[in-house]
């Protein structure tokens, strides 16, 4: 860990690191240093099944697949080409509730 801190401090002194990043301005000078393991993971997906405005899943022809509903990251097209940070949870909650309401309404038909 100390070797990593030393390398970081060298990057601050030189103005960039081995990858060309230049955002370093303050050395790490006073410990103790603590490290925890990290693992890469998928943060958010932007594709999936197409749904209508009531969370019903659509087939390739744009027709409702009876009895199939979806919400959250399994759906595609809610955010367009990208999403705004913090909005990923909102669509899950909104379309989760909407799909439940639609399911209940469709069941009563």
N, C-alpha and C positions, 0 to 999 in steps of 0.2 A: 504494500500500500504506500509506503514511503517513497518508493521508486516512482509510482504514478504521480504523487504530489510533486516530487522533484521535477518530473518531466513537464507537468502542467506549469510550474513556476518558470521553467525555461521558455515555455511558449509565451508567457506573459512578457518576459524580458525581450524576446526576439520579435514579438508582435504577431506571430502566427504559429500554428502547430504543423505537424507533418502532413495534415490534410488540407492546409491552406486556410483554415479558419482563423479569423482575426478579431474575434469578439472578446478577447481576454484583456482585462484591465487591472485586476487585483490579484496579487499572489496569495496563496494559502500559506500563511506563516505560523499559525498557532494551532496545534492539535488539541486534544487527541483526535485522530482521524478514525472514522468508523465506516466500514463498507458492508453492504448487504448484497446478496446475490440477486440478479435480475434476469428475466427471460423475455425475449421478444414475443409478442402476441398480436393478433389482429385486433385493432382498436374499433374499427367501424367498417362495415361493408356497404357498398353503394348499388348493388344489383340484387335481383331476385325476381320473384313472381310479380306479375302485374295485377293490381287490384283496382276496383272501381271506387267511387267516393264513399261507398258504404262498407268497404273492406272485404268485398267478395272477390275471390280469385277469378281471373279471366283466362280463357284459353288463347291460343295463337290467333284466333279470329276475333278476339275481343268480346267473346261471349262468356257470360257467367257460368262457372262450374258449380252446379247446384251442391250446396252443403259444405263448400270449402271456403274458409275465411282466413285472412292472414293479417298480421301486424308486425311492426318492428323491422329488424334488419333482414328478415326473410323476404321483404317486399322491395320492389325497385321503383324508381321514378318519383318518389315523394319529394326528394330534395333537388331534383334536376341533375346537373353535371357535378355538383359538389354540395356540401352541406355547411351551414354555419356552425361554428363551435357551440356546443351546449344545446343544440336543437335535436340531437339524435335521441335523447331520452323523451322529449315531448311527443314526437310522432309515435313512439312505442306506447305511451300512455293513452294518447288520443285515439289511435287506431285500435288499440286493445279494447278500450271501452266501446268504441264504435262497432267493432266486429261482434262483441257480445250483444249489444243492442240489436244489431241487424240479425244475428242468429235467432234471437228471441222473436223478433217481428216476423222473420221468414218461417219460423216454426208454427206460428199461429195462422199462417195463410192456408 
